[in-house]
Amino acid sequence: MPSVSDLGRVLRLDARRAAPLVAVPALTVVGVAAAWRTMTPGVDGWDNAVVGLTGSARWMGPPAAALAAWPAVREHRLGYLRDLTARSPATGPLLDLLLLTHAALLAYGLAAMVVIAQTVLTDRPGAAHALGLLAGAAAVTLHVVVGYLAGRAVPHTLTAVAAFGLTGLWAALRGTGSSWLNLLPPAALDRLEPFTTLRTEVPAGQLLWSAGLAAALVVGHVWALTRRRRLVLPLACALAVTALGTQRLSAGGSAAVPAHVGHVCRQWPLTICVHPALDSGLPALETALTPLAARLAATPAAFTRVMQRPDGEPGGVRQGVAYVHLRALTPGFERRVVREILGSLADPRLCAAPRYARGRAYRAMVDAWLRGEETPATASSSPRPATGGMEPASVAASVRAPVVGGFALASRRFAGWDETRRRAWLAAHFDDYRGCALDHRHFR
């Protein structure tokens, strides 16, 4: 009969299983930090919440694998004590895996609650994707299984370090390219831009791949311990699920696909329409674009409506509508929109010609006024010209070329005009402004 001391050691062994629960707060912090880094700043929505949860699972995986490998290494040394009981040799490992998985999923669930609460409370657009949440949970579970079985197979102290390092490399070296291999869990998904959505096959395939592979590893380990032939069928089914997940991930292309999304508009004094996820930027856009629209009101580039467009569609001002691109509400987004509109007003063919180097500098002086910046009074303080697609060398030449008195005199004259005269002047010389053909004679 086993002695009381042996029974006490078995009880201590089982009590030690509660140690992974201590690591739950640390894993939660890692998961929240990874998800928050993916979601902010910029567009918030349910699609990007899924991307955030994927990033959370991606960086929770390595510490979860190390957490699972460490008790596997420690308890393997006392595995002979389990032989004192009548339980199956697979019972202990399965119980260990169950506890470790619960701890990791608890941390992932807490991180997911933070992401979901942030998305719900800010009333972000889109539809919730339960598959994305489940795919992240399956990826975390797979890391736990890999780490634990590695600790069982190689019961050495460095195994936990190796599990952390290898899974960390798998997470860190994943690219965001077009290859389907980059979609294998945990995928490194880019933030989804406005007017795109996550392809539903991606989280579904990741869920099948992670769950199938984790089940195959567990069933394979149990079969190695018990040698029961009836486990061959579950093992084959798990491998089939993994193959199905691989096929779903390899069948498609990019993780993001275009989506037809309506606009949210602000009606006065301009009509400005953006993606619903960017509606909080409407006041700043109105403040930045209203003066520009007023200064262009008497020109062929006049606009009273601003519409955000997907990145793949052309921008510019056409028939009273300014079409712009806006990816995220990062600092300075409204100034970038103003610069995009001004850049679209230039004739790229004419402005790139070397003979219009002086004209580019005069155009840059007018652009400074249109942007609401201080108009330079001398050539030495003239602003950097708008490139309009020009190379850096030609931009530098356009700054150096007109440093003679003509530009300084034109700059002083333009700075002395009031707003009404500047607008009338721009309406009269808009074609030369657009073609970078301005010179000092236009400012007489």
N, C-alpha and C positions, 0 to 999 in steps of 0.2 A: 504494500500500500504506500502511496506517496506520503511523505512526511508533511508535518505542518509547515515547515519552512519552505518546502517546494510549493505548497498551496499558496502561501503568502507571496512567493515570487510570481506565481501566475496572476494573482490579484493585482500586484503592482504593475505587471505587464499590461493588463487590461486597463488599469487606471491611467497608465501613461498615454493611452490613446486620446485622452482629452487634451493633451498638450497642443495639438494643431489648432484647437479653438482659440488659443492665445494669439495666433498669427492672423486671425480674421481681420482685426482692425488694420493691420499693416497692409494686407492685400486689398482691403477696401480703399485705403488711401491711394495706393498705386492705381487701382482701377478708376477712381474718380479723377485723379490728376491726368491720366492718359485720355479719358473721354473728354474732359473739359478742354484740354489742349487741342483736341480735334474740332470741337464745336465752336470755340471762340477764338478770335473775334470774327464776326461776319454773319453768315446766314444761319439761322436756326430753323429747324423744321424736323418733321418726323424722319425724312430720309437721312438727314445728317445726324439725327439721334441714333439711327442704326449704324452709321459710320462711326460715331462716337463709341457705341457699345462694342463694335469690332475692334477699335483701337484699345478699348479697355481690356478685352479678352487677350489681345495680342501681347500686352505688357504685363498682365497678371499671370500669363502662362509660365514664364521662366521661374518666378519665385514659387508658384504653386508646384511646379515640377520638383524644385529643390526641397520644398516642404514635404512632399510625398516621399522623396528618396531618403531623406534623413531618418524617419522612423522605420522605414523598411530595412535600412542598414542596421539600426540599433536592435530591432526586434529579431532580425535573422539570427543573431548570436544566441538568443534565448529560444529559438524555435524548437529545440528539443523538449522544452517543457510542455509544448502543446501535444507531444506524443503521449503524455501522461493521461490525457483524456481520450474519450471514445469518439470525439468529433472527427469529421472528415478532415484530411490535411488541407483542403481548400477553404474550410470555414474561416480560419484565422485570417488569411490574406483577403478574403472577400469582405470580412467585417472591417479590416483595416482600410481597404479601398472605399468602403461605404462611408466610414467616418471622415476620411480625408476628402472625399468628393463633396460631402455635405459641408465641410468647412470652407472649401474653395467656392462652392456655389453660393453659400451664404454671403461671402464677401462680394462675389459678382452680383448677387441680387441687390445688395445694399448700394453698390455703385450704379446699377441699373435704375434703382429707385430715384437716385439723385438726378440722373439724366432725364428720366421720364417726367419727374416733377418739374424740372426746369422747362421742358418743352410744353407741358400742359399749362403751367402757370402763365407763361408768356403767350399762350394762344397761338402757337406757330402753325403754319399751314401744312397740308399733306395728310396722309392716312398712316395710322400706326401699322407697323410690320411686326407681327408676333414672330415670324420666322427669323428675323434679325436677332431678336432677344434669345431665341432658342439656339441659333447657330453659335452665338457667343458662349452660351452655357456649355454646348457640346465641345467647343474648342478648349475651354478651361478644363473640362472633364478629361479630355484626351491628354492634356499635359500632366494631369495628376496620375493617370494610368501609366503613361510613359515613365514618369519619374519614379513611381513606386516599383514598377517591374524592373527598372534599371537597378534600383537598390536591392531588390531580391536577387537579381542575376549576378551582380557584382557587389557583394557586401563589403564595401570599403568606404572609409570616411570621405575620400575624394569623389565618390560617386555623386554625392549631392552637389558638389561644386561643378562636376562635369555635366550633370543634368541641367543645372542653371546656365552654364556657359553655352552648351550646344543648343538648347531651346532659345536662349537669348540671341545667339547668332542667327537661328532660323527666323526669329522675329525681326532682328535689326537689318538683315541683309535682304529682306523681301523688297522687291521693287514695286512700282506702281505702273509698270509698262503694260503693253497690250497682250502679253503672253498669258495664257490661261493658268500657267503654273503660279503666277503671282496671286491668283484667286484662291489657292489652297489655304485652308485655315492655318493660323490666323492671318487673313489677308491684310495687306497694307492698302486700304482704300483711300483715295483722295476725297477731300470734301466735295460734295456735289454742288455744282454751280446752279444758279437759277435757271429755270426752264429745263432742267434735267431731273431724272428720277432713277432710283436704283432698279436694275433689272431683277425681277423676282426670282429668276433662275439662280442668281448668285447666292443669296442666303439659303435657299432650298438645297442647292448642291453642297454648300459648306456644311449644313446640318447633316445631310446623309453621309458625307465623307468623314466627318469627325466622329459621329455616333457609330458608324459602321466599323471604322478602324479601332476605336476604343473597345467596342464589343468583341471584335476579332482578337485583340490582344488579351483581353480578360479571359475569354473562352479558351484561347490557346494556352494560357498559363494554367487554367484549371485542368485542361486535358493533360498537360505535362505532369501535373501533380497526381491525378487520379487514374489516368489512362482508360477512361471510359469511352467506348466507341460511339455511344449515342451523342457525344458532344460534337461529332464530325458535322452533323447537319446544322446545328446552330453556327458553327464556325464557317461553314460554306455560305450560309445566309448572310452573316455579317460581312464576309468578303464581297458578296454580291452587292450588298448595299453600298459598300465603299466604291466598288466599280461603277455603280449607278451614279453616285455623287461625282465621281471623276468625269464621267461622260457628260453630265449636265454642266459642269464647269467648263469643259473643253469645247462644248458645242457652240457656245456664244462667243461674243467678242468682248467689247468693253463692259465694265460693270455698270456704267451709266448710259442711259438712253434718253433721247429727247422726250419732253413731256409738254402737253398742251395745258398751260396754266393761265388763268385770267390775271388781270392787273388790278391793283388798288390805286385809285386816283385821288389827287387833291385838286380841286376845281378852280381855286382863285388865289392870286390874280392870273397865274398860269395853270393850265391843266397838265399836271405831271403824273404819269402813270408808271408804276414799278411793280416788280414781282411782290406778291403778298409777304414774303419773308423779309423784304426790305422796307416795309411801310414806315418803320420808325425813322428812316432817313428822309422822309418827305419834307419836313420843315427845313432842314439844312439845305436840301436841293432847291427849295423855293427861294430861300434867302440868297443863294448863290446865282441862280439862273434868272431871276426877275430883272436885275440890273442889266444883264447881258441881253435879254430879250428886248428891253427898252432901247438899248443902244443900237440894236440891229433892226429896229422896227421899220425904218424907212429904206432898208436895203433889200435886195433880192433874197437875202438870207433871213428875213424876218420869220419868226416862229411864235406861235401862241400855245403850242402843245409839245410836250416832251414825252417820248415813249421809250421805255427800256426794251431792248431787243436781246435775244440770245447771242452768244459770242460769234456763232457762225454766220449771222446775218449782217449785212452792211449797215453802217451808221451814216451820219450826215444829216443835213437839213434839206428836206424836200417838201414842197407845197405846204409850207407853214408848220411842218412837224419836224422836230429835232429828234432823231433816233440815236440813242446812246447805249452804251454797254456799262454794266455795273455788276461786279462779281460779289462784292462784300462791302459792309459798312466799316471798313478799316479807316484809320485816321486820314483825313484829307480826301475822302472819296468825292466830296462835292467839287473840290478844286480840279480833280482829275476829270470829272464830267465836263466842266467848263473848258478845260484844255482840249478835250476830245472834240467838242463842238467847234472850237476855233481851228483846230488842226484840220477838220474836215472842210473848212472854207477855203483852204489853200489849193491852188492848182499844182499837184505834185510834179507835173512835167515841167512847167515853167519855173517853179520855185527851185527846182534842182539844177537849173542851168547855171553855169559859172558866171555868165554875164549879168545875172540878177543877184549877185552877192550883196551889193549895196541895198538893193530893194528888200532883201530878207531882213536886214537890220531895221529899215524904216517900218516894215511890217511888224517886226517884233515890238517897236515902240508903240504902235497902235494896239497891238495885242495886250500890252501891259495895261493900257487904259480900259480895254474891253474886259479884262479880268478883274478890274477894280483895283489895280495896283498903282503905285505912285509913278507918274510919267517922268522919265529921266530928263534932266535939264542939260546934261552934257553927254558927250559920246563916251566918256570914261565910265559913266554910271549907267550906260544903256543896258537893258536886260538881255538875258540870253535869248537869241532868236528862236522862234518855234521851228523845229526841224522839218516837220512835214515829210518825214521819211528820208531826210538828207543824211549823209554820212557825217561823222564828227569832224573830219577835216574841212568839209565845206562849211560847216557851222562856224568853226573857228575863223575861217576866211571871211565870213560875213560879218564877224565882229571887228576884225582888223581893218576891213576895207574902208568904211566910211568915217574914219576917225578924223577926217579933215573938217574944216569949218562949216561946210554945207550941212552936215548932219547935226552939228551942235546948234546951228542957227535954227534949223527946222524943229529940233527938239524943244528949244526955248519957246519958239512961237506956238507949238502945239500945247506946251504946258501952260501957256498963258491964255488959251481959249477957254471959254466956259463950256458947259456940257451941251447946250443947244447948238453952238457953233460946231463942236466936234461931231455931233450926230449928222448935221447937215453936210459937213465936209465928207464924212464917210459915205453917205448916200451918193454924193457926187463922184467920188473916186473909188467906188467899191470894186469895179473891175480891175483897176490897177492894184488895189490892195490884195485882191484874190490872186492875181498873177505875179505878185512880188515885183511889180514894176514901178513902185513908188520911188521918187527921188526928192531932192530939196525943192524943186520947182513946184511940186504939188502943195507945198505949205506956204506959198506966198499969199 
